Amino acid sequence: MTEKLFTYEEFQSLIDSSYDGIHITDDKGVTRFYNRACEEIEGISKEDIIGRSVQEFVDSGVYPESITLEAIRQKKRVNMFQHINGCNRQVELNTLSQIRFNSSSKLRLNTFFFK
């Protein structure tokens, strides 16, 4: 049996301390994790985004387009230059979406990073 290197809380704290924004959604585009760097980059708080669909933020104009929704639609890795209108400020980001599939080829998780 392999010993775990980190507890869930330790792993979450490690990811949360990254300088790169890490935004993790499920296969429907609902935000499951959003680190502090995302809050700083986009100007959107965790409380305002976790549990909500990325589509809501597209519909409201915060995200003019969504790399998350595009990766889910294409079912493959996507890279794009993305414009964000968060909290009365505009940010332009190079984003990368990395998707994962489970053993039955069903989309399991969509993650994107801000560079």
C-alpha positions as CSV (number, residue, x, y, z in Angstrom):
1,M,0.0,0.0,0.0
2,T,1.3,3.4,-0.9
3,E,1.5,6.1,1.8
4,K,-0.2,9.4,0.9
5,L,2.2,12.3,0.7
6,F,-0.4,14.9,1.6
7,T,-3.7,15.1,3.3
8,Y,-6.5,16.7,1.3
9,E,-6.2,19.9,3.4
10,E,-2.4,20.0,2.8
11,F,-2.8,19.5,-0.9
12,Q,-5.5,22.2,-1.1
13,S,-3.3,24.6,0.8
14,L,-0.4,23.9,-1.6
15,I,-2.5,24.5,-4.7
16,D,-4.0,27.6,-3.1
17,S,-0.6,29.1,-2.6
18,S,0.4,28.9,-6.3
19,Y,1.1,32.1,-8.1
20,D,-0.7,30.7,-11.2
21,G,-4.4,30.8,-11.1
22,I,-6.0,27.3,-10.9
23,H,-9.7,27.0,-11.7
24,I,-11.1,23.5,-11.6
25,T,-14.6,22.7,-12.8
26,D,-16.6,19.5,-13.3
27,D,-17.8,18.1,-16.6
28,K,-20.7,20.5,-16.6
29,G,-18.5,23.6,-16.1
30,V,-19.4,24.1,-12.5
31,T,-16.6,25.5,-10.4
32,R,-15.3,23.1,-7.8
33,F,-12.0,24.8,-6.9
34,Y,-10.7,28.3,-7.4
35,N,-7.4,29.4,-5.8
36,R,-6.2,32.7,-4.3
37,A,-4.3,33.6,-7.4
38,C,-7.5,33.4,-9.5
39,E,-9.2,35.7,-7.0
40,E,-6.3,38.2,-7.4
41,I,-6.1,37.9,-11.2
42,E,-9.8,37.9,-12.0
43,G,-11.1,40.0,-9.1
44,I,-13.8,37.4,-8.3
45,S,-14.0,35.9,-4.8
46,K,-14.1,32.2,-4.2
47,E,-17.5,32.7,-2.5
48,D,-18.9,34.2,-5.7
49,I,-17.7,31.5,-8.0
50,I,-17.5,28.1,-6.3
51,G,-20.6,26.0,-7.0
52,R,-21.6,28.2,-10.0
53,S,-21.5,27.4,-13.7
54,V,-18.9,29.1,-15.8
55,Q,-21.8,29.6,-18.3
56,E,-23.4,32.1,-15.8
57,F,-20.2,34.2,-16.0
58,V,-20.3,34.1,-19.8
59,D,-24.0,35.1,-19.8
60,S,-23.4,38.0,-17.5
61,G,-20.4,39.3,-19.5
62,V,-17.7,38.6,-17.0
63,Y,-16.2,36.1,-19.4
64,P,-16.8,37.1,-23.0
65,E,-15.9,33.5,-23.9
66,S,-14.9,30.5,-21.8
67,I,-12.0,28.2,-22.3
68,T,-13.6,25.8,-19.9
69,L,-16.8,25.5,-22.0
70,E,-14.8,25.3,-25.2
71,A,-12.7,22.4,-23.8
72,I,-15.8,20.6,-22.7
73,R,-17.4,21.1,-26.1
74,Q,-14.3,19.9,-28.0
75,K,-13.3,17.2,-25.5
76,K,-9.7,18.1,-25.8
77,R,-7.0,20.4,-24.5
78,V,-7.5,24.0,-25.6
79,N,-5.3,27.1,-25.4
80,M,-6.6,30.6,-25.9
81,F,-6.0,34.2,-25.1
82,Q,-8.9,35.1,-22.8
83,H,-10.4,38.5,-21.7
84,I,-11.9,38.7,-18.2
85,N,-14.2,41.6,-17.0
86,G,-14.0,40.8,-13.3
87,C,-15.0,43.3,-10.5
88,N,-14.8,46.5,-12.6
89,R,-11.5,45.7,-14.1
90,Q,-10.4,44.0,-17.3
91,V,-7.7,41.4,-17.5
92,E,-6.2,39.6,-20.5
93,L,-4.7,36.2,-20.0
94,N,-3.1,33.3,-21.8
95,T,-5.1,30.3,-20.6
96,L,-4.6,26.6,-21.0
97,S,-7.3,24.1,-20.4
98,Q,-6.3,20.5,-19.5
99,I,-9.1,18.0,-19.4
100,R,-9.1,14.5,-17.9
101,F,-11.1,11.4,-18.8
102,N,-12.0,8.5,-16.6
103,S,-11.5,4.9,-17.8
104,S,-14.8,4.9,-19.7
105,S,-13.8,8.0,-21.7
106,K,-16.2,10.3,-19.8
107,L,-15.0,13.8,-19.1
108,R,-14.1,13.8,-15.4
109,L,-12.5,17.2,-14.8
110,N,-11.6,20.4,-16.5
111,T,-8.8,22.5,-15.2
112,F,-7.3,25.7,-16.5
113,F,-4.3,27.8,-15.6
114,F,-3.5,31.4,-16.0
115,K,0.0,32.2,-17.2
